[in-house]
Amino acid sequence: MTKADIVSEISKGTGIDKQTVLASVESFMEIVKGSLAEGENVYLRGFGSFIVKKRAQKTARNISKNTTIIIPEHNIPSFKPARVFLNQVSNNNK
């Protein structure tokens, strides 16, 4: 499902025009990205959490040049689904 599909489904379900729904969806995504960029987690009860995970510094190998490089500590965004969401998805697959 793409962003356009999501906008269409919300528009059909609510009767709100697609331009308004698209603006709302894009605004939601910008707020989530901005919060994660500032190191704040976003919690959506019943859906899941968008969280920032820290990756520790590690040593990696560049096998084409046969050298080692150090990858510095960095943050990555992650999504952790809520238990209700996980149960719903797992029950639909059975």
Rosetta blueprint (number, residue, H / E / L):
1 M L
2 T L
3 K H
4 A H
5 D H
6 I H
7 V H
8 S H
9 E H
10 I H
11 S H
12 K H
13 G H
14 T H
15 G L
16 I L
17 D L
18 K H
19 Q H
20 T H
21 V H
22 L H
23 A H
24 S H
25 V H
26 E H
27 S H
28 F H
29 M H
30 E H
31 I H
32 V H
33 K H
34 G H
35 S H
36 L H
37 A H
38 E L
39 G L
40 E L
41 N L
42 V E
43 Y E
44 L E
45 R L
46 G L
47 F L
48 G E
49 S E
50 F E
51 I E
52 V E
53 K E
54 K E
55 R E
56 A L
57 Q L
58 K E
59 T E
60 A E
61 R E
62 N E
63 I L
64 S L
65 K L
66 N L
67 T E
68 T E
69 I E
70 I E
71 I E
72 P L
73 E L
74 H E
75 N E
76 I E
77 P E
78 S E
79 F E
80 K E
81 P E
82 A L
83 R H
84 V H
85 F H
86 L H
87 N H
88 Q H
89 V H
90 S H
91 N H
92 N H
93 N L
94 K L
